[in-house]
Amino acid sequence: MELDDASRHGFGRMGFGCKHYRRRCRIRAPCCNDVFHCRHCHNESTKDGHELDRHAVESVICLVCDTEQPVAQVCYNCGVCMGEYFCSACKFFDDDVDREHFHCQDCGICRVGGKDNFFHCEKCGSCYSVSLRDKHCCIENSMKNNCPICYESLMYETVDRHHKCMYLFDSLRETSVLRCGHTMHLQCFHEMLKHDKFSCPICSMPIFDMDKFLRALDAEIEANMLHIDYMGKGWIVCNDCRDTTQVYARVAGHKCCHCQSHNTCRVAAPVLPA
């Protein structure tokens, strides 16, 4: 009898689900009362753009015996485990335990990758890899924004678009944290590099250590006399140190007098108080 119970519990594991998760149940969306395999399936199918609150799900339908019931890990009718990983807070099921799910109490959602590999940054408001502990620049709620490259959620707002609003905070796509603290999809980060873009699209700070490049640029300017002043003085703002200074305009660009960076841009003269 014990063997029979164990067989029932594991019956159909990894054999049911959708493109997002492997699970042996479907959920009933309380917002529209329709049935879906998961909240992502719901969000991708709605025409009016409304999204399913994962915490509001109250009932599920077992895919083995087709019994609708309150949210629980094991079907009360046939005894099948509807998800090897189950979170009662998120109403989340998944049979693919190799993804190493864990629930972050501070984020309020389940994540993958193993709890020991992540920490929750209170200021950034999200879970980051432990490799970034004390090694990243904190920006308040940095993950609760759109990807600055693909603007995934902004595309949804256009009429007849099918993309749904999803901040980086709960995006299914892997994200990257830049040196400045801003975030974007990892895939978008690689695409940006392919187009020779090496600065943050939000704040223009370099995404790599540019010291070697700047030293090489200074040597090139000195060797080719590109430092000769031609067009008088102008005002610049440095994207690295944020300092605003007045410099001589040069053929090879404008060098910050404060941090010696060439990552600058021309600005209008500051308005001084009377």
Disulfide bonds with the S-S distance in Angstrom:
none
